[in-house]
Amino acid sequence: RHLRATKRVEKMALLLRAAGRHGLRIPLAPVFGARWAVPKTTSAKEEMDQFWEKNEQLQRPVSPHIDIYSWSLPMAMSVMHRGTGAALSTGVSLFAVAALLLPGDFSLYLDLVRSLELPHPLIYAGKFSVCFPFAYHTWNGVRHLTWDSGNALKLPQVEKTGYLVLALTIATCAGLAAM
């Protein structure tokens, strides 16, 4: 029984492979067999070698360099969204490892920071910088959800929502850092 199921899966895989290469031009018979599969003429490595040779002959650049683009707000915000996502992931991971490995609990380290008697502007700047990735990534995530719903996709709206995200991020960080 298992052998029959495996054979059926193999036959379907061959059919899908052939259909992928030739669309629906293949004849569909009651029994799908290897005779319907078209042998591949080149390997993936050979195709990639042909691709790179053609690009070298045409003197195409490997990929557009970042210097050829003039930076726009959406472009910068996309890079910043990825950066804050990576920073949040790294920060949460480091915090979790520290919580597991360091002796004592969080209040011990909070008391240690308080005992340093750092000036208020420095503490405010520290709170603001810790809050920034959370606030920016959250507000820009809401912006992306808005786009996913099909709204605010025209360029002027993208620019306006970008400025709105920046304003909300700064306001959120300023408010939370003041606590």
Salt bridges, closest charged atoms under 4 A:
GLU47 OE2 - LYS40 NZ 3.35
ASP49 OD2 - LYS45 NZ 3.22
ASP67 OD2 - HIS65 ND1 3.52
ASP111 OD1 - ARG114 NH1 3.69
